[in-house]
């Protein structure tokens, strides 16, 4: 039996992770130049909640610090990689947006989206399989939230949210429209 989080908590956590990713993606060095950080390992295992409910994004051990370079050998947990990472193509922050979409799907449904019996099967699923609606697994999901998930998981980077801030804003807008009640600040 799968376990899901209450909708307000799931949306709150993912919105906070999106905010953290936006901060990282836009970080600048002491010289004022962009650091161009891409996390590359956005997974539920790297999101922690403090006892006070603060959401933390952890483990920058494999983060890239330059945009546009070929990914080379894929790094991170395969089931959270974007299609372009799987193919060894150049990545940008939208690869992290895809991984965030996988996390959102999983926190809403309680089921793994792309984990298969083998790495090649997982990679094929990421690149080729259509994304199922979260509403198939959970009828209480508003259609607007399903659209957010689907856009974050678009196979082509150009079809995804352009930034993690856009994901956060979409979730906040959903809450403001009454689609989901957010918790905390």
C-alpha positions as CSV (number, residue, x, y, z in Angstrom):
1,X,0.0,0.0,0.0
2,X,1.3,3.4,-1.0
3,X,1.7,6.3,1.4
4,X,0.9,9.9,0.4
5,X,1.3,13.2,2.1
6,X,-1.7,15.4,2.8
7,X,-2.1,17.7,-0.3
8,X,-1.2,21.0,1.6
9,X,1.9,19.5,3.0
10,X,3.1,18.0,-0.3
11,X,2.5,21.3,-2.1
12,X,4.2,23.3,0.7
13,X,7.3,21.0,0.7
14,X,7.7,21.1,-3.1
15,X,7.2,24.9,-3.2
16,X,10.0,25.3,-0.6
17,X,12.3,23.0,-2.5
18,X,11.6,25.0,-5.7
19,X,12.5,28.2,-3.8
20,X,15.8,26.6,-2.7
21,X,16.5,25.5,-6.2
22,X,15.8,29.0,-7.6
23,X,18.3,30.4,-5.0
24,X,20.9,27.9,-6.0
25,X,20.3,28.3,-9.8
26,X,20.8,32.1,-9.4
27,X,23.7,32.1,-6.9
28,X,26.6,34.4,-7.6
29,X,30.2,34.1,-6.5
30,X,32.1,36.8,-4.6
31,X,33.0,38.4,-7.9
32,X,29.3,38.8,-8.7
33,X,29.4,36.3,-11.6
34,X,26.8,33.6,-11.8
35,X,27.9,30.2,-10.4
36,X,25.5,28.4,-12.8
37,X,24.9,25.6,-10.3
38,X,22.7,22.7,-11.3
39,X,22.0,20.3,-8.4
40,X,21.6,17.1,-10.5
41,X,20.3,15.0,-7.5
42,X,17.0,16.5,-6.6
43,X,15.3,13.5,-4.9
44,X,13.1,12.9,-1.8
45,X,16.3,11.5,-0.1
46,X,17.9,15.0,-0.4
47,X,15.0,16.9,1.1
48,X,14.8,17.1,4.9
49,X,12.3,18.6,7.2
50,X,13.4,20.1,10.5
51,X,11.6,19.5,13.7
52,X,10.2,23.1,13.2
53,X,8.9,22.3,9.7
54,X,11.7,24.0,7.8
55,X,12.4,22.4,4.4
56,X,16.0,21.9,3.4
57,X,17.6,20.8,0.1
58,X,20.7,18.8,0.8
59,X,23.6,17.0,-0.9
60,X,25.3,19.2,-3.5
61,X,28.1,16.6,-4.0
62,X,27.5,16.1,-7.7
63,X,26.2,19.6,-8.5
64,X,27.4,21.0,-11.9
65,X,28.8,24.5,-11.9
66,X,28.6,25.3,-15.6
67,X,25.5,25.4,-17.8
68,X,25.4,24.0,-21.3
69,X,28.2,21.4,-21.0
70,X,27.4,17.8,-22.0
71,X,26.5,15.8,-19.0
72,X,28.9,13.1,-19.9
73,X,28.2,10.0,-17.7
74,X,24.9,10.6,-16.0
75,X,25.2,11.4,-12.3
76,X,22.6,11.1,-9.6
77,X,19.8,8.7,-9.0
78,X,18.6,7.5,-12.4
79,X,14.9,7.6,-11.7
80,X,15.0,11.3,-11.1
81,X,17.1,12.3,-14.1
82,X,15.7,14.4,-16.9
83,X,15.5,12.9,-20.4
84,X,18.4,15.1,-21.5
85,X,20.6,13.9,-18.6
86,X,19.8,10.3,-19.5
87,X,20.8,11.0,-23.1
88,X,24.1,12.7,-22.0
89,X,23.1,16.0,-23.5
90,X,23.8,19.5,-22.2
91,X,21.7,20.3,-19.2
92,X,20.5,23.5,-17.5
93,X,18.4,24.3,-14.5
94,X,15.4,22.7,-16.2
95,X,16.9,19.3,-15.5
96,X,16.4,20.1,-11.8
97,X,12.8,21.2,-12.6
98,X,12.2,17.8,-14.1
99,X,13.5,16.0,-11.0
100,X,11.4,18.3,-8.9
101,X,8.4,17.2,-11.0
102,X,9.2,13.6,-10.3
103,X,9.4,14.4,-6.6
104,X,6.0,16.2,-6.8
105,X,4.4,13.2,-8.6
106,X,5.7,10.8,-6.1
107,X,4.8,12.8,-3.0
108,X,1.3,13.1,-4.4
109,X,0.8,9.5,-5.4
110,X,3.0,7.6,-3.0
111,X,4.4,5.6,-6.0
112,X,7.7,5.7,-7.9
113,X,7.3,7.3,-11.3
114,X,10.2,5.9,-13.2
115,X,11.9,3.2,-11.1
116,X,12.0,0.0,-13.1
117,X,13.7,-3.4,-12.7
118,X,16.9,-2.3,-14.4
119,X,18.8,0.9,-15.1
120,X,18.2,0.6,-18.9
121,X,14.5,0.1,-18.4
122,X,14.4,3.1,-16.0
123,X,16.2,5.3,-18.6
124,X,13.9,4.1,-21.4
125,X,10.9,5.0,-19.3
126,X,12.2,8.5,-18.6
127,X,12.8,9.2,-22.3
128,X,9.9,7.4,-23.9
129,X,7.0,6.7,-21.6
130,X,4.2,9.3,-21.4
131,X,3.7,10.8,-17.9
132,X,0.5,9.4,-16.3
133,X,-1.9,11.9,-14.7
134,X,-1.6,12.1,-10.9
135,X,-5.4,12.1,-10.9
136,X,-5.3,8.5,-12.0
137,X,-3.8,7.5,-8.7
138,X,-5.5,10.2,-6.5
139,X,-8.9,11.7,-7.4
140,X,-8.6,14.5,-4.9
141,X,-5.8,16.2,-6.9
142,X,-7.1,19.4,-8.5
143,X,-6.8,19.5,-12.3
144,X,-4.6,22.6,-12.0
145,X,-2.1,20.7,-9.8
146,X,-2.1,17.9,-12.3
147,X,-1.2,20.4,-15.1
148,X,1.7,21.7,-12.9
149,X,3.0,18.2,-12.5
150,X,2.7,17.4,-16.2
151,X,4.5,20.7,-17.2
152,X,7.3,20.1,-14.8
153,X,7.7,16.6,-16.3
154,X,7.6,17.6,-19.9
155,X,10.1,15.5,-21.9
156,X,11.5,18.5,-23.8
157,X,13.1,21.2,-21.7
158,X,11.5,24.0,-23.7
159,X,8.1,22.6,-22.7
160,X,8.9,22.7,-18.9
161,X,8.7,25.5,-16.5
162,X,11.6,27.8,-17.4
163,X,12.8,28.1,-13.8
164,X,12.3,26.6,-10.3
165,X,10.8,30.0,-9.3
166,X,8.1,29.4,-12.0
167,X,7.2,26.1,-10.3
168,X,7.1,27.8,-6.9
169,X,4.9,30.6,-8.3
170,X,2.5,28.1,-10.0
171,X,2.1,26.3,-6.7
172,X,1.5,29.5,-4.7
173,X,-1.0,30.7,-7.4
174,X,-2.8,27.4,-7.1
175,X,-3.1,27.9,-3.4
176,X,-4.2,31.5,-3.7
177,X,-6.9,30.4,-6.2
178,X,-8.2,28.0,-3.5
179,X,-7.0,24.9,-5.3
180,X,-4.9,23.8,-2.4
181,X,-4.4,25.2,1.1
182,X,-0.8,25.9,1.9
183,X,0.7,25.5,5.4
184,X,3.1,27.8,7.1
185,X,4.9,30.9,5.6
